[in-house]
Amino acid sequence: MGHRLTQISTRTGDDGTTGLGDGTRVPKDHLRIQAMGDVDELNSMIGLLLAEPLPDGVRRLLVDIQHELFNLGGELSIPGYTLLADDAVAALDAALAEHNATLPRLQEFILPAGTRSAAIAHVGRTIARRAERAVVALDHTEPGAVRAAPRQYLNRLSDLLFVLARVLNRANLDGLGGDDVYWKSPKLRGQAGQADQ
């Protein structure tokens, strides 16, 4: 990553290829490029979430995550290069433990809904899962192409975004939250019907 962009429109990708960080060119539908694109999309979604009202601790956490995702994308862009910090996964584990401790135990599945910030966190969660699948697919196609840390980071991050969605619904910063939005399962509907009798 020795040089920085000085020109955005280079037209070098007009032939359907794109350059990696080590100077090699690959097709734009290469699994490595798909993984990089999913990580970039995830980082952009977190940027959208950061435009919402958020508790200060959540905001600081998301800013740190954006930097780590940029590192992860850089690592994907240079085969054999290590950029994601060794303690990045552990930091997500710590954040998961901290925020999970504030939440009531789930009794049923929840819907990706509630406040706008919670809904954005849920979209981020689904993008993180897609990015994880892309990294796994790349490693299956090119064994050893990706360290375990990027895959583990995306796995933990999707869990954390689920937890943060629950936290943000309870933060009620826009006056719309307060609780999770529960799936009305047949079991719950049956219990509600019995209670009404």
SEZA-446793 format. One line per 2 residues: their letters; for each residue x, y, z of C-alpha. Coordinates in steps of 0.5 Angstrom, whole numbers, plus 500, padded with zeros to 3 digits. Example, Ala and Ser with C-alpha at 12.3 -4.5 7.8 and 13.67 -1.06 7.14 Angstrom:
as = 525:491:516; 527:498:514
//
This chain:
mg = 500:500:500; 506:505:498
hr = 502:510:494; 496:514:495
lt = 490:515:490; 492:521:486
qi = 487:520:480; 480:517:481
st = 478:516:474; 483:512:470
rt = 479:508:465; 484:502:467
gd = 478:498:469; 474:499:462
dg = 476:492:460; 473:489:466
tt = 479:488:470; 481:492:476
gl = 488:492:480; 490:489:487
gd = 494:493:492; 500:489:489
gt = 499:491:482; 496:485:479
rv = 490:485:475; 484:481:476
pk = 477:481:473; 472:485:477
dh = 468:479:478; 473:475:482
lr = 472:473:489; 477:477:492
iq = 474:483:489; 467:481:491
am = 469:480:498; 473:487:498
gd = 466:490:495; 462:487:501
vd = 467:490:506; 467:496:503
el = 459:496:503; 459:494:510
ns = 463:500:512; 459:505:508
mi = 453:502:512; 456:503:518
gl = 458:510:516; 450:511:515
ll = 449:509:522; 454:514:524
ae = 450:519:521; 444:517:526
pl = 443:520:534; 447:514:538
pd = 450:513:545; 457:516:545
gv = 460:509:547; 456:506:541
rr = 459:512:536; 466:511:539
ll = 466:503:538; 463:504:531
vd = 468:509:529; 474:504:531
iq = 470:498:527; 470:503:521
he = 478:503:521; 479:496:522
lf = 474:494:516; 479:499:512
nl = 484:495:514; 481:488:513
gg = 479:491:506; 487:493:505
el = 489:486:507; 484:483:502
si = 487:487:496; 494:485:497
pg = 495:477:497; 499:475:503
yt = 499:482:507; 497:482:514
ll = 494:489:516; 488:487:521
ad = 490:488:528; 491:481:532
da = 487:484:537; 481:486:533
va = 477:480:534; 478:480:541
al = 476:487:541; 469:485:538
da = 469:480:543; 469:485:549
al = 464:489:546; 459:484:545
ae = 460:482:552; 459:489:555
hn = 453:490:551; 450:483:552
at = 450:485:559; 445:490:559
lp = 440:487:555; 434:482:557
rl = 435:475:555; 431:474:548
qe = 425:469:549; 423:469:541
fi = 426:471:535; 426:479:533
lp = 425:482:527; 430:487:524
ag = 426:493:526; 424:498:531
tr = 428:505:531; 432:507:524
sa = 438:506:527; 437:499:530
ai = 434:498:523; 440:500:519
ah = 445:496:524; 440:490:522
vg = 442:492:515; 449:492:517
rt = 449:485:520; 446:482:514
ia = 452:485:509; 457:483:514
rr = 454:476:513; 455:476:506
ae = 462:479:507; 464:473:511
ra = 461:468:506; 465:472:500
vv = 471:471:504; 470:464:506
al = 468:463:498; 475:466:497
dh = 479:461:501; 475:455:499
te = 477:457:492; 484:459:493
pg = 486:455:500; 490:460:504
av = 489:466:501; 486:469:507
ra = 488:469:514; 483:466:519
ap = 482:473:523; 478:477:517
rq = 473:471:517; 473:471:525
yl = 472:479:525; 466:479:520
nr = 463:473:524; 463:477:530
ls = 461:484:527; 455:481:525
dl = 453:478:532; 455:485:535
lf = 451:489:530; 445:485:532
vl = 446:486:539; 447:494:538
ar = 441:494:534; 437:491:540
vl = 441:497:544; 439:502:540
nr = 432:500:540; 432:501:548
an = 436:508:547; 430:511:544
ld = 434:517:542; 429:519:537
gl = 423:517:541; 421:511:537
gg = 424:505:541; 424:502:547
dd = 424:494:546; 425:489:541
vy = 420:488:535; 418:480:536
wk = 416:476:531; 409:473:532
sp = 410:466:531; 405:461:531
kl = 407:459:538; 406:466:541
rg = 399:467:537; 397:461:540
qa = 398:463:547; 395:470:546
gq = 389:467:543; 388:463:549
ad = 390:469:554; 384:472:551
q = 379:467:552
//
